[in-house]
Amino acid sequence: MKPITLIGTGLAGYTLAREFRKLDAERPLVLITADDGAFYSKPMLSNALAQGRDPDTLVSADAEKMAADLNATVLTHARVERIDRARRVVVHARGEQAYGTLVLATGARPIRPPLQGDAADEALTVNNLDDYRRFRRRLDDKRKIAIIGPGLIGCEFANDLLETGHACDLIGPDAWPVSTLLPQPLGERLQAALAERGARWHLQDSVIAIDHADPGYRLRLQQGAPIEAELVLSAIGLRPDTRLAEAAGLSVRRGIVTDRLLRTSDPDIHALGDCAEAAGLVLPFVMPIMHAARALAKTLAGEPTEVHYPAMPVVIKTPACPLAVAPPPRDAGGEWRYESDDQGIAARHVGKDGKLLGFALCGDRVKQRMALTRELPPLL
């Protein structure tokens, strides 16, 4: 029997393998990865510093242990070069791997802003453990950090850095932090909380160039005065990594297009996680991965199961201003309604029929998260 072959050993790939093994202990299972195949919690990368965690302590199991636990083959340092659909073979840096069913769990990759300057290529991104190791090595003797991107990841890293005595400048075109998820009053509350801890904000502005300067870098802005920094972190966002799928001729829009069975335009190839666009939804968060993995595991084990997404609020790891948000659908009508005091803000997005469509909570109001989640309709 040809194996189920998974490309990617991040949370999506390994979670799917675990869920599948609960249902089928014997079918051959092969996981292919470009890195060392270690299992770790990616969300912990943005708050490990304040917790006193070294990068290596974030690893809970190496590839050898994962292979043993999953009764699987894990091919490490085997970057996939292409998918040969005609021969049903994955071509990678160490050779070829046949598949009966192929699953793409290729994740997302950082968006790189178009920058000028002789140090434009030296802005760091953190999207995996190897990136984080490099970031921590470079951070070792630095204090002044510039963060390009005041979104969720940029603010989480800023909170972590501020808690450990670093100075942070955050730059971006947004009118307030995490503007793609948070309504303005909560974004402004987060902005104030980080400013109290020393963050300097350069909003409604953009970095146009990074140049070398003693002792580090000078960032030229479109409008404001230049910023001096010893290290630059780019956190402007991620896009689904669809490169292999596109090259293989699969249907791609924002992500790799799948139906609710997580099948791509080739019925022998599935996709899940940050790379996938399931029934029109791209959801680059932990809980959608867990739901997708459980559903796809059943399908691969012979029980076709559509993915179901309940309401899944996102908890933002900014202890300076605790936040939880369940954004309303993009095309939702209605309005935001606010309750605010010194302890926090509760924002409810209510439709024209009076039903709750989304919420955003900060401070002590985060305690209302579970109760409000029960009022929300499912996402899918």
C-alpha positions as CSV (number, residue, x, y, z in Angstrom):
1,M,0.0,0.0,0.0
2,K,1.4,3.4,-0.9
3,P,1.8,5.7,2.1
4,I,0.1,8.8,3.2
5,T,2.7,11.4,2.7
6,L,2.7,14.7,4.5
7,I,4.8,17.7,3.5
8,G,5.5,19.7,6.6
9,T,6.2,18.9,10.3
10,G,4.7,22.0,11.9
11,L,1.7,21.9,14.1
12,A,-0.6,21.0,11.2
13,G,1.5,18.1,9.9
14,Y,2.3,16.5,13.3
15,T,-1.2,17.0,14.7
16,L,-2.8,15.4,11.6
17,A,-0.3,12.4,12.0
18,R,-1.3,12.0,15.6
19,E,-5.0,12.1,14.9
20,F,-4.6,9.7,12.1
21,R,-2.7,7.2,14.2
22,K,-5.5,7.1,16.7
23,L,-7.7,5.7,13.9
24,D,-5.2,3.7,11.9
25,A,-2.1,2.2,13.5
26,E,-0.7,0.5,10.5
27,R,-0.9,2.3,7.2
28,P,2.5,3.6,6.1
29,L,2.9,7.3,7.0
30,V,5.8,9.5,5.8
31,L,6.4,13.1,6.8
32,I,8.8,15.3,4.8
33,T,10.4,18.5,6.2
34,A,13.0,21.0,5.2
35,D,14.2,21.4,8.7
36,D,15.2,19.1,11.6
37,G,11.7,17.9,12.2
38,A,11.6,18.9,15.9
39,F,8.2,19.4,17.4
40,Y,7.7,22.7,19.3
41,S,4.9,25.2,20.0
42,K,5.2,27.9,17.4
43,P,3.0,30.3,19.4
44,M,5.6,30.3,22.2
45,L,8.2,32.0,20.0
46,S,6.7,35.4,20.7
47,N,6.7,35.2,24.5
48,A,9.6,32.8,25.3
49,L,12.1,35.6,26.2
50,A,10.1,37.0,29.2
51,Q,9.5,33.4,30.4
52,G,13.3,32.8,30.4
53,R,13.1,30.1,27.8
54,D,16.0,29.4,25.5
55,P,15.1,28.3,22.0
56,D,16.2,24.7,22.5
57,T,14.0,24.4,25.6
58,L,10.9,25.0,23.4
59,V,11.5,21.6,21.7
60,S,9.3,18.9,23.2
61,A,10.5,16.0,20.9
62,D,13.0,15.6,18.2
63,A,12.3,13.9,14.8
64,E,13.5,10.5,16.0
65,K,11.1,10.5,18.9
66,M,8.2,11.8,16.8
67,A,8.9,9.1,14.2
68,A,8.8,6.4,16.9
69,D,5.7,7.8,18.6
70,L,3.9,8.0,15.3
71,N,5.1,4.7,13.8
72,A,6.1,6.9,10.8
73,T,9.1,7.8,8.7
74,V,10.2,11.4,9.2
75,L,12.5,12.6,6.4
76,T,14.4,15.6,7.7
77,H,16.4,18.2,5.8
78,A,14.6,17.1,2.7
79,R,13.2,20.3,1.2
80,V,10.6,19.4,-1.4
81,E,11.4,20.6,-4.9
82,R,8.3,19.6,-6.8
83,I,5.2,17.3,-6.8
84,D,5.0,15.0,-9.8
85,R,1.3,14.3,-9.9
86,A,1.5,12.1,-13.0
87,R,3.8,9.7,-11.3
88,R,2.4,10.4,-7.8
89,V,5.8,11.2,-6.4
90,V,7.3,14.0,-4.3
91,V,10.7,15.0,-5.4
92,H,12.9,16.3,-2.5
93,A,16.5,17.1,-1.7
94,R,17.2,13.6,-0.6
95,G,15.5,11.8,-3.4
96,E,11.9,10.8,-4.2
97,Q,8.9,9.7,-2.2
98,A,5.9,8.0,-3.7
99,Y,2.4,8.7,-2.3
100,G,-1.0,7.2,-2.3
101,T,-2.5,10.3,-0.7
102,L,-0.6,13.5,-0.3
103,V,-1.2,16.2,2.3
104,L,0.2,19.7,2.0
105,A,0.9,21.3,5.4
106,T,3.4,23.9,4.1
107,G,2.4,26.7,6.4
108,A,2.9,30.4,5.7
109,R,5.9,32.5,4.8
110,P,6.7,36.1,5.9
111,I,5.8,39.0,3.7
112,R,8.9,41.0,3.0
113,P,8.3,44.7,2.5
114,P,10.0,46.3,-0.5
115,L,12.8,48.3,1.1
116,Q,15.8,50.4,0.0
117,G,19.1,50.9,1.7
118,D,22.3,48.9,2.1
119,A,20.9,46.9,5.0
120,A,17.5,46.2,3.5
121,D,18.1,42.4,3.6
122,E,19.1,42.4,7.2
123,A,15.7,42.8,8.8
124,L,15.0,39.5,10.6
125,T,11.7,37.6,10.4
126,V,10.6,34.9,12.9
127,N,8.4,32.2,11.4
128,N,10.0,29.0,12.8
129,L,12.4,27.8,15.4
130,D,15.5,28.2,13.3
131,D,14.4,31.9,12.7
132,Y,13.9,32.3,16.4
133,R,17.4,30.9,17.2
134,R,18.9,33.4,14.8
135,F,16.9,36.2,16.3
136,R,18.0,35.3,19.9
137,R,21.6,35.1,18.8
138,R,21.5,38.5,17.2
139,L,19.5,39.9,20.2
140,D,22.1,38.8,22.7
141,D,23.9,42.1,23.3
142,K,21.3,44.5,21.8
143,R,18.9,46.8,23.5
144,K,17.2,49.0,20.9
145,I,14.9,47.1,18.7
146,A,12.8,48.3,15.8
147,I,9.7,46.3,14.8
148,I,8.2,46.8,11.4
149,G,4.5,45.9,11.7
150,P,2.2,46.8,14.7
151,G,0.0,43.8,14.2
152,L,-0.6,40.8,16.4
153,I,2.9,39.3,16.1
154,G,4.7,42.6,16.2
155,C,2.9,43.6,19.4
156,E,3.4,40.2,21.0
157,F,7.2,40.4,20.3
158,A,7.2,44.0,21.6
159,N,5.6,43.1,24.9
160,D,8.1,40.3,25.3
161,L,11.0,42.6,24.6
162,L,9.8,45.4,26.8
163,E,9.3,43.0,29.7
164,T,13.0,42.0,29.4
165,G,14.4,45.6,29.4
166,H,14.6,46.3,25.7
167,A,13.6,49.5,24.0
168,C,11.1,49.1,21.1
169,D,10.0,51.3,18.2
170,L,7.0,50.0,16.3
171,I,6.3,51.3,12.8
172,G,3.4,50.7,10.5
173,P,0.7,52.4,8.3
174,D,-2.1,51.3,10.7
175,A,-4.1,53.9,12.6
176,W,-3.9,51.7,15.7
177,P,-2.2,48.4,16.7
178,V,-3.6,45.1,15.5
179,S,-6.1,47.0,13.4
180,T,-7.0,44.0,11.3
181,L,-8.5,42.3,14.3
182,L,-9.3,44.9,17.0
183,P,-11.7,47.8,16.9
184,Q,-10.1,51.1,17.5
185,P,-10.8,51.6,21.3
186,L,-9.1,48.3,22.1
187,G,-6.2,48.9,19.8
188,E,-5.7,52.3,21.5
189,R,-5.8,50.6,24.9
190,L,-3.1,48.2,23.8
191,Q,-1.1,51.1,22.4
192,A,-1.2,53.0,25.7
193,A,-0.3,49.9,27.7
194,L,2.8,49.2,25.7
195,A,3.7,52.9,25.7
196,E,3.6,52.9,29.5
197,R,6.3,50.2,29.3
198,G,8.5,52.2,27.0
199,A,7.2,51.4,23.5
200,R,7.5,54.2,21.0
201,W,4.9,54.2,18.2
202,H,5.3,55.4,14.6
203,L,1.8,54.7,13.3
204,Q,0.4,55.8,9.9
205,D,4.0,55.8,8.6
206,S,6.2,53.2,6.8
207,V,9.8,52.2,6.6
208,I,11.2,53.0,3.2
209,A,14.9,52.1,3.7
210,I,17.3,50.4,6.2
211,D,20.9,51.5,6.2
212,H,23.9,50.5,8.2
213,A,24.8,52.9,11.0
214,D,26.9,52.8,14.1
215,P,26.1,50.7,16.2
216,G,23.4,49.1,14.1
217,Y,20.9,50.5,11.7
218,R,19.1,53.7,10.6
219,L,15.5,53.3,9.4
220,R,14.3,56.0,7.1
221,L,10.5,56.6,7.3
222,Q,8.2,57.9,4.7
223,Q,7.1,60.8,6.9
224,G,8.7,60.8,10.3
225,A,12.3,61.3,11.6
226,P,14.8,58.4,11.1
227,I,14.9,55.7,13.8
228,E,18.2,54.3,15.2
229,A,18.1,50.6,16.2
230,E,20.6,47.8,16.9
231,L,18.3,45.1,15.5
232,V,15.3,45.2,13.1
233,L,12.5,42.7,13.2
234,S,10.0,42.6,10.3
235,A,6.6,41.4,11.4
236,I,4.3,42.7,8.8
237,G,2.4,39.5,8.3
238,L,2.4,36.1,6.6
239,R,1.0,34.7,3.4
240,P,0.0,31.1,2.8
241,D,2.9,29.2,1.2
242,T,1.3,28.0,-2.0
243,R,4.4,27.7,-4.1
244,L,4.5,23.9,-4.4
245,A,0.7,23.8,-5.0
246,E,0.9,26.4,-7.8
247,A,3.8,24.7,-9.5
248,A,1.9,21.4,-9.4
249,G,-1.1,23.1,-11.1
250,L,-3.4,23.0,-8.1
251,S,-6.1,25.6,-7.7
252,V,-4.9,28.5,-5.6
253,R,-6.5,31.8,-4.5
254,R,-5.4,33.3,-1.2
255,G,-4.4,29.8,-0.1
256,I,-4.5,26.3,-1.5
257,V,-8.2,25.9,-2.4
258,T,-9.9,23.0,-0.7
259,D,-13.5,21.9,-0.1
260,R,-14.8,21.0,3.3
261,L,-13.1,17.6,3.1
262,L,-9.9,19.5,2.7
263,R,-9.4,18.1,-0.8
264,T,-7.6,20.2,-3.3
265,S,-8.5,20.4,-7.0
266,D,-6.6,17.0,-7.2
267,P,-8.7,14.5,-5.2
268,D,-5.6,12.6,-4.1
269,I,-4.0,15.7,-2.5
270,H,-5.3,17.5,0.6
271,A,-4.2,20.6,2.4
272,L,-4.6,22.0,5.9
273,G,-3.2,24.6,8.2
274,D,-1.9,28.1,7.3
275,C,-1.4,27.2,3.7
276,A,-5.0,26.2,3.0
277,E,-8.1,28.1,2.0
278,A,-10.9,25.8,3.2
279,A,-14.3,26.6,1.8
280,G,-13.1,30.2,1.2
281,L,-11.6,30.7,4.7
282,V,-7.9,31.2,5.5
283,L,-7.5,30.9,9.3
284,P,-3.9,31.0,10.4
285,F,-4.4,30.1,14.0
286,V,-4.0,27.1,16.3
287,M,-7.7,26.1,16.9
288,P,-8.6,25.9,13.2
289,I,-5.6,23.6,12.7
290,M,-6.8,21.3,15.4
291,H,-10.4,21.0,14.0
292,A,-9.1,20.5,10.5
293,A,-6.6,17.8,11.6
294,R,-9.3,15.8,13.4
295,A,-11.7,16.0,10.4
296,L,-9.0,15.1,7.8
297,A,-7.7,12.2,9.9
298,K,-11.1,10.6,9.8
299,T,-11.3,11.2,6.0
300,L,-7.9,9.6,5.5
301,A,-8.9,6.7,7.7
302,G,-11.9,6.0,5.4
303,E,-14.7,8.0,7.0
304,P,-15.3,11.1,4.9
305,T,-15.7,14.0,7.3
306,E,-16.2,17.6,6.5
307,V,-14.4,20.2,8.6
308,H,-16.5,22.2,11.0
309,Y,-15.3,25.4,12.5
310,P,-17.0,26.6,15.6
311,A,-16.5,30.2,16.9
312,M,-12.8,30.3,17.8
313,P,-11.6,33.5,19.6
314,V,-8.0,34.5,19.3
315,V,-6.1,35.2,22.5
316,I,-3.4,37.8,22.0
317,K,-0.3,37.3,24.1
318,T,0.3,40.8,25.4
319,P,0.2,40.6,29.2
320,A,0.6,44.4,29.4
321,C,-3.0,44.5,28.0
322,P,-4.7,41.1,27.9
323,L,-6.8,40.7,24.8
324,A,-9.2,38.2,23.2
325,V,-11.0,38.7,19.9
326,A,-13.5,36.9,17.8
327,P,-13.7,39.2,14.7
328,P,-17.1,39.4,13.0
329,P,-17.3,38.1,9.4
330,R,-15.9,40.5,6.9
331,D,-19.3,41.2,5.2
332,A,-21.2,41.4,8.5
333,G,-23.6,44.2,8.9
334,G,-24.3,45.7,12.3
335,E,-22.2,47.7,14.7
336,W,-19.8,47.6,17.6
337,R,-21.1,48.4,21.0
338,Y,-18.8,49.1,23.9
339,E,-18.7,48.8,27.7
340,S,-15.6,50.4,29.2
341,D,-14.1,51.2,32.6
342,D,-10.7,51.3,34.2
343,Q,-10.6,47.5,34.3
344,G,-11.0,47.0,30.6
345,I,-13.3,47.2,27.5
346,A,-15.9,44.7,26.3
347,A,-16.8,45.3,22.6
348,R,-19.7,43.4,21.0
349,H,-20.4,43.4,17.3
350,V,-24.1,43.0,17.0
351,G,-26.0,42.3,13.8
352,K,-29.1,44.1,12.6
353,D,-31.2,41.3,14.2
354,G,-29.5,42.0,17.6
355,K,-27.5,38.7,17.5
356,L,-23.9,38.6,18.5
357,L,-21.5,38.3,15.5
358,G,-18.2,39.0,17.2
359,F,-16.4,40.5,20.2
360,A,-13.2,42.0,21.4
361,L,-12.2,42.1,25.1
362,C,-9.3,43.6,27.0
363,G,-8.1,43.8,30.5
364,D,-10.3,42.0,33.1
365,R,-13.1,41.8,30.5
366,V,-11.2,38.9,28.9
367,K,-12.9,36.8,31.6
368,Q,-16.1,37.0,29.5
369,R,-14.5,35.2,26.6
370,M,-16.0,31.8,27.1
371,A,-19.5,33.0,27.9
372,L,-19.6,35.3,24.8
373,T,-18.1,32.5,22.6
374,R,-21.1,30.3,23.3
375,E,-23.4,33.1,21.9
376,L,-21.5,33.2,18.5
377,P,-22.6,31.3,15.4
378,P,-20.1,28.8,13.9
379,L,-17.6,30.0,11.3
380,L,-18.2,27.0,9.1
